[in-house]
């Protein structure tokens, strides 16, 4: 059975205006199957976000290959990558970005809009909000929510289409310890439900909760 996500000898590097090359990840290998949580660890600025963007097909690696279900993304055009990502991955960026002019419910339903499935998926959206204790704020705007609530809304949006793989960038950043621990528990529940999760984090509690850890510059354990 092919891994849901596989990175083989992936390197990510950027050149600044002077031509100086900064290597963020070097020859990273990573394989992720269902029911597993893999944490990419490292301090601020170590390149964790870039690795996650590469894994999500949002950024091409400098070298190496990225495959979803055994399919090499380099062999696909941008439209094909975007189509497969929509079906395969729920992605939450570091800011847990929400659209401020939309309600919480409308934000959760955004992945359904291109497929014209909004009406069909309303029930699932309400169910996800209820599971995360957000049923009463479905009509609120993101600015009215706490940081933890916004992160749970972004996660509900990522789960709307029931993707087998979640990619989450710093899911506990900016949260107090209680809220961060609640998020870790939610991620553990998703793993128990059979999803694969790739997270980037500098939060030791989340790092410790992972099945496998990659530390940029420090290998895999």
C-alpha positions, 0 to 999 in steps of 0.5 A: 500500500502506497503512503498517503504522503511521501517525501524522498530526498526533498531539499528546499532552498532559497536564494536572496537578492545577493545570490546567497543560498539558504537551505531550509531542508536537506535530503528530507525523507518522510512517509506517512500512512493512515492513523499516524501523526508526524511532526516536523519540529524546529525553532522559528525560521527553521523552514517548517512551514516551507516543508509543509507547503512542499508536502501540500503541493503549494511549493515545488521542492528544490530537489527530490520528489513528493508523492501522494498515494504513490503519484509523483507530483512532478508528473502533474500539471498545476490544475491536476495537483490542485484537484488532487489536493482538494480531494486528498488534503485538508490544509491549515496555514499558520495563521488559521486564515479565515475570511473576515466578511463571512460567518463561521459557517460560511467559512467552514463551507468554503471547500464546498463552493467550487463543487456546488455542494454547499447545500448538501454539506450544510449538515456536516458543517454544523456537525463539525462545529458542534463537535468542536463546541462552536455550534452557538457561534455559527453565525458569528464573524471570525473577529468575534472569536478567540484564537482557539476558536478560530483555529478550530473553525479552520480545522473544521473547514479542512475536514469538511470534505473528509480528506484522508490527510491533514497538514497543519502548520503550528496548530497550537501557536498563539494559544494558552496551554489549556487551549493548546492541549485541547487542540492536541486532543482533537488532533489525537481524535482525528488520528484515532479515526484513521486520518494521517496528520502532518504538523509543524510545531515547536510546541513540545507537548505536540512534538511528544504526542507525535508517532514520528518526529522530524527535526530540521537539521536533526533527522527523524526519530 
